[in-house]
């Protein structure tokens, strides 16, 4: 499968990402995920599967970059004495990536409500106004986020 489809996948990823190094990394990761499947030889539509895996990898990388960009912007706004060391930066990024992974199954609104509540300390009423939903719905979103985090802790 690798010999037949690697060049095709690499070309598609190169077009989407505009960087041959990122494309090569994602193609390798896509094939690693295929190899990890219970029966990789039983795949009927390998290009469809590889496309789906590659799209998920691209979206995950975009989320990771967005998280890092937001963190760096917040860090840049801090006064100099509060600026984090390189080690602190790494630890915070690892924690943010873990939180992002835990919340991966939540809808965009549920994720936004949970993060606004837990990280920004906003009230449910404020979050409800921002998202255009009821306070009760915000509460449900936050509960979904808390459950997702609790499930990972078990």
Phi and psi in degrees as GROMACS dihedral restraints (atoms count N, CA, C in turn):
[ dihedral_restraints ]
;  ai    aj    ak    al  type     phi  dphi    fc
    3     4     5     6     1   -58.7    20    10
    4     5     6     7     1   -48.2    20    10
    6     7     8     9     1   -61.8    20    10
    7     8     9    10     1   -36.0    20    10
    9    10    11    12     1   -77.7    20    10
   10    11    12    13     1   -33.2    20    10
   12    13    14    15     1  -118.5    20    10
   13    14    15    16     1    -8.5    20    10
   15    16    17    18     1   -62.6    20    10
   16    17    18    19     1   -48.1    20    10
   18    19    20    21     1   -60.4    20    10
   19    20    21    22     1   -41.0    20    10
   21    22    23    24     1   -62.3    20    10
   22    23    24    25     1   -48.7    20    10
   24    25    26    27     1   -65.0    20    10
   25    26    27    28     1   -42.7    20    10
   27    28    29    30     1   -60.2    20    10
   28    29    30    31     1   -41.9    20    10
   30    31    32    33     1   -63.2    20    10
   31    32    33    34     1   -43.2    20    10
   33    34    35    36     1   -63.1    20    10
   34    35    36    37     1   -44.7    20    10
   36    37    38    39     1   -66.8    20    10
   37    38    39    40     1   -38.0    20    10
   39    40    41    42     1   -61.5    20    10
   40    41    42    43     1   -40.3    20    10
   42    43    44    45     1   -66.0    20    10
   43    44    45    46     1   -42.1    20    10
   45    46    47    48     1   -70.9    20    10
   46    47    48    49     1   -38.6    20    10
   48    49    50    51     1   -96.2    20    10
   49    50    51    52     1   -26.5    20    10
   51    52    53    54     1    73.3    20    10
   52    53    54    55     1    13.6    20    10
   54    55    56    57     1  -142.3    20    10
   55    56    57    58     1   119.3    20    10
   57    58    59    60     1   -68.8    20    10
   58    59    60    61     1   -28.8    20    10
   60    61    62    63     1   -70.4    20    10
   61    62    63    64     1   -46.4    20    10
   63    64    65    66     1   -62.6    20    10
   64    65    66    67     1   -39.1    20    10
   66    67    68    69     1   -62.6    20    10
   67    68    69    70     1   -43.2    20    10
   69    70    71    72     1   -64.4    20    10
   70    71    72    73     1   -41.4    20    10
   72    73    74    75     1   -62.6    20    10
   73    74    75    76     1   -44.9    20    10
   75    76    77    78     1   -70.0    20    10
   76    77    78    79     1   -36.0    20    10
   78    79    80    81     1   -64.0    20    10
   79    80    81    82     1   -42.9    20    10
   81    82    83    84     1   -62.3    20    10
   82    83    84    85     1   -42.9    20    10
   84    85    86    87     1   -65.0    20    10
   85    86    87    88     1   -39.0    20    10
   87    88    89    90     1   -61.6    20    10
   88    89    90    91     1   -45.4    20    10
   90    91    92    93     1   -69.2    20    10
   91    92    93    94     1   -32.5    20    10
   93    94    95    96     1   -63.6    20    10
   94    95    96    97     1   -38.2    20    10
   96    97    98    99     1   -69.0    20    10
   97    98    99   100     1   -35.3    20    10
   99   100   101   102     1   -65.6    20    10
  100   101   102   103     1   -43.5    20    10
  102   103   104   105     1   -62.3    20    10
  103   104   105   106     1   -31.6    20    10
  105   106   107   108     1   -76.2    20    10
  106   107   108   109     1    -9.5    20    10
  108   109   110   111     1   -67.3    20    10
  109   110   111   112     1   153.0    20    10
  111   112   113   114     1   -58.8    20    10
  112   113   114   115     1   -39.4    20    10
  114   115   116   117     1  -136.8    20    10
  115   116   117   118     1    76.5    20    10
  117   118   119   120     1   -66.1    20    10
  118   119   120   121     1   -21.8    20    10
  120   121   122   123     1   -79.2    20    10
  121   122   123   124     1   -15.1    20    10
  123   124   125   126     1   -90.0    20    10
  124   125   126   127     1     8.4    20    10
  126   127   128   129     1   -72.5    20    10
  127   128   129   130     1   124.8    20    10
  129   130   131   132     1   -87.0    20    10
  130   131   132   133     1   -36.9    20    10
  132   133   134   135     1  -121.3    20    10
  133   134   135   136     1    78.1    20    10
  135   136   137   138     1   -62.3    20    10
  136   137   138   139     1   -36.5    20    10
  138   139   140   141     1   -69.3    20    10
  139   140   141   142     1   -36.7    20    10
  141   142   143   144     1   -65.2    20    10
  142   143   144   145     1   -43.2    20    10
  144   145   146   147     1   -64.2    20    10
  145   146   147   148     1   -47.2    20    10
  147   148   149   150     1   -61.9    20    10
  148   149   150   151     1   -37.8    20    10
  150   151   152   153     1   -63.4    20    10
  151   152   153   154     1   -43.2    20    10
  153   154   155   156     1   -63.9    20    10
  154   155   156   157     1   -46.4    20    10
  156   157   158   159     1   -61.4    20    10
  157   158   159   160     1   -44.7    20    10
  159   160   161   162     1   -62.8    20    10
  160   161   162   163     1   -40.9    20    10
  162   163   164   165     1   -61.7    20    10
  163   164   165   166     1   -43.1    20    10
  165   166   167   168     1   -62.8    20    10
  166   167   168   169     1   -39.7    20    10
  168   169   170   171     1   -65.3    20    10
  169   170   171   172     1   -40.2    20    10
  171   172   173   174     1   -63.4    20    10
  172   173   174   175     1   -46.7    20    10
  174   175   176   177     1   -62.2    20    10
  175   176   177   178     1   -40.5    20    10
  177   178   179   180     1   -63.1    20    10
  178   179   180   181     1   -40.3    20    10
  180   181   182   183     1   -67.8    20    10
  181   182   183   184     1   -36.8    20    10
  183   184   185   186     1   -64.9    20    10
  184   185   186   187     1   -42.8    20    10
  186   187   188   189     1   -61.3    20    10
  187   188   189   190     1   -43.0    20    10
  189   190   191   192     1   -62.2    20    10
  190   191   192   193     1   -43.7    20    10
  192   193   194   195     1   -66.4    20    10
  193   194   195   196     1   -39.4    20    10
  195   196   197   198     1   -62.5    20    10
  196   197   198   199     1   -42.8    20    10
  198   199   200   201     1   -62.4    20    10
  199   200   201   202     1   -45.4    20    10
  201   202   203   204     1   -65.1    20    10
  202   203   204   205     1   -41.6    20    10
  204   205   206   207     1   -61.9    20    10
  205   206   207   208     1   -44.9    20    10
  207   208   209   210     1   -63.2    20    10
  208   209   210   211     1   -40.6    20    10
  210   211   212   213     1   -64.7    20    10
  211   212   213   214     1   -44.6    20    10
  213   214   215   216     1   -64.8    20    10
  214   215   216   217     1   -35.5    20    10
  216   217   218   219     1   -66.3    20    10
  217   218   219   220     1   -42.4    20    10
  219   220   221   222     1   -65.2    20    10
  220   221   222   223     1   -39.1    20    10
  222   223   224   225     1   -65.6    20    10
  223   224   225   226     1   -39.8    20    10
  225   226   227   228     1   -65.9    20    10
  226   227   228   229     1   -27.3    20    10
  228   229   230   231     1   -78.8    20    10
  229   230   231   232     1   -13.8    20    10
  231   232   233   234     1   -73.8    20    10
  232   233   234   235     1   147.7    20    10
  234   235   236   237     1   -63.4    20    10
  235   236   237   238     1   152.7    20    10
  237   238   239   240     1   -51.9    20    10
  238   239   240   241     1   -45.9    20    10
  240   241   242   243     1   -61.5    20    10
  241   242   243   244     1   -22.1    20    10
  243   244   245   246     1   -94.0    20    10
  244   245   246   247     1    -1.0    20    10
  246   247   248   249     1   -63.3    20    10
  247   248   249   250     1   139.0    20    10
  249   250   251   252     1   -79.6    20    10
  250   251   252   253     1   151.4    20    10
  252   253   254   255     1   -74.5    20    10
  253   254   255   256     1   170.6    20    10
  255   256   257   258     1   -61.2    20    10
  256   257   258   259     1   -38.2    20    10
  258   259   260   261     1   -66.5    20    10
  259   260   261   262     1   -44.4    20    10
  261   262   263   264     1   -61.4    20    10
  262   263   264   265     1   -40.7    20    10
  264   265   266   267     1   -58.9    20    10
  265   266   267   268     1   -46.7    20    10
  267   268   269   270     1   -61.4    20    10
  268   269   270   271     1   -45.7    20    10
  270   271   272   273     1   -63.9    20    10
  271   272   273   274     1   -41.1    20    10
  273   274   275   276     1   -65.6    20    10
  274   275   276   277     1   -42.6    20    10
  276   277   278   279     1   -63.4    20    10
  277   278   279   280     1   -39.5    20    10
  279   280   281   282     1   -63.3    20    10
  280   281   282   283     1   -42.2    20    10
  282   283   284   285     1   -65.0    20    10
  283   284   285   286     1   -42.5    20    10
  285   286   287   288     1   -63.6    20    10
  286   287   288   289     1   -39.3    20    10
  288   289   290   291     1   -65.7    20    10
  289   290   291   292     1   -38.1    20    10
  291   292   293   294     1   -66.6    20    10
  292   293   294   295     1   -42.6    20    10
  294   295   296   297     1   -61.9    20    10
  295   296   297   298     1   -43.4    20    10
  297   298   299   300     1   -60.4    20    10
  298   299   300   301     1   -40.8    20    10
  300   301   302   303     1   -65.7    20    10
  301   302   303   304     1   -41.2    20    10
  303   304   305   306     1   -64.2    20    10
  304   305   306   307     1   -35.6    20    10
  306   307   308   309     1   -92.2    20    10
  307   308   309   310     1     6.9    20    10
  309   310   311   312     1   -57.4    20    10
  310   311   312   313     1   -32.8    20    10
  312   313   314   315     1   -82.6    20    10
  313   314   315   316     1    -6.9    20    10
  315   316   317   318     1   -82.1    20    10
  316   317   318   319     1   154.3    20    10
  318   319   320   321     1   -68.4    20    10
  319   320   321   322     1   165.9    20    10
  321   322   323   324     1   -60.0    20    10
  322   323   324   325     1   -42.7    20    10
  324   325   326   327     1   -67.1    20    10
  325   326   327   328     1   -41.5    20    10
  327   328   329   330     1   -63.4    20    10
  328   329   330   331     1   -42.4    20    10
  330   331   332   333     1   -62.5    20    10
  331   332   333   334     1   -46.4    20    10
  333   334   335   336     1   -63.3    20    10
  334   335   336   337     1   -42.3    20    10
  336   337   338   339     1   -64.5    20    10
  337   338   339   340     1   -45.2    20    10
  339   340   341   342     1   -61.9    20    10
  340   341   342   343     1   -48.7    20    10
  342   343   344   345     1   -66.6    20    10
  343   344   345   346     1   -38.5    20    10
  345   346   347   348     1   -63.5    20    10
  346   347   348   349     1   -38.4    20    10
  348   349   350   351     1   -71.7    20    10
  349   350   351   352     1   -49.7    20    10
  351   352   353   354     1   -81.4    20    10
  352   353   354   355     1   -37.5    20    10
  354   355   356   357     1   -95.4    20    10
  355   356   357   358     1   -40.4    20    10
  357   358   359   360     1   -91.7    20    10
  358   359   360   361     1   -14.4    20    10
  360   361   362   363     1    70.6    20    10
  361   362   363   364     1    22.6    20    10
  363   364   365   366     1   -74.0    20    10
  364   365   366   367     1   150.4    20    10
  366   367   368   369     1   -75.4    20    10
  367   368   369   370     1   158.7    20    10
  369   370   371   372     1   -60.4    20    10
  370   371   372   373     1   -37.6    20    10
  372   373   374   375     1   -63.1    20    10
  373   374   375   376     1   -42.9    20    10
  375   376   377   378     1   -64.2    20    10
  376   377   378   379     1   -44.3    20    10
  378   379   380   381     1   -63.9    20    10
  379   380   381   382     1   -42.2    20    10
  381   382   383   384     1   -59.2    20    10
  382   383   384   385     1   -42.6    20    10
  384   385   386   387     1   -64.4    20    10
  385   386   387   388     1   -40.8    20    10
  387   388   389   390     1   -65.7    20    10
  388   389   390   391     1   -40.4    20    10
  390   391   392   393     1   -89.1    20    10
  391   392   393   394     1   -13.1    20    10
  393   394   395   396     1    71.8    20    10
  394   395   396   397     1    36.1    20    10
  396   397   398   399     1  -129.2    20    10
  397   398   399   400     1   175.6    20    10
  399   400   401   402     1   -79.7    20    10
  400   401   402   403     1   161.3    20    10
  402   403   404   405     1   -62.7    20    10
  403   404   405   406     1   -37.9    20    10
  405   406   407   408     1   -61.2    20    10
  406   407   408   409     1   -40.4    20    10
  408   409   410   411     1   -67.0    20    10
  409   410   411   412     1   -37.7    20    10
  411   412   413   414     1   -61.6    20    10
  412   413   414   415     1   -43.9    20    10
  414   415   416   417     1   -57.8    20    10
  415   416   417   418     1   -43.8    20    10
  417   418   419   420     1   -62.9    20    10
  418   419   420   421     1   -40.9    20    10
  420   421   422   423     1   -61.9    20    10
  421   422   423   424     1   -45.2    20    10
  423   424   425   426     1   -64.0    20    10
  424   425   426   427     1   -40.0    20    10
  426   427   428   429     1   -62.0    20    10
  427   428   429   430     1   -40.4    20    10
  429   430   431   432     1   -59.6    20    10
  430   431   432   433     1   -43.6    20    10
  432   433   434   435     1   -64.7    20    10
  433   434   435   436     1   -42.8    20    10
  435   436   437   438     1   -64.6    20    10
  436   437   438   439     1   -39.7    20    10
  438   439   440   441     1   -63.8    20    10
  439   440   441   442     1   -41.1    20    10
  441   442   443   444     1   -61.4    20    10
  442   443   444   445     1   -40.9    20    10
  444   445   446   447     1   -69.7    20    10
  445   446   447   448     1   -39.7    20    10
  447   448   449   450     1   -66.4    20    10
  448   449   450   451     1   -39.5    20    10
  450   451   452   453     1   -60.7    20    10
  451   452   453   454     1   -37.6    20    10
  453   454   455   456     1   -72.3    20    10
  454   455   456   457     1   -27.6    20    10
  456   457   458   459     1   -76.0    20    10
  457   458   459   460     1   -19.2    20    10
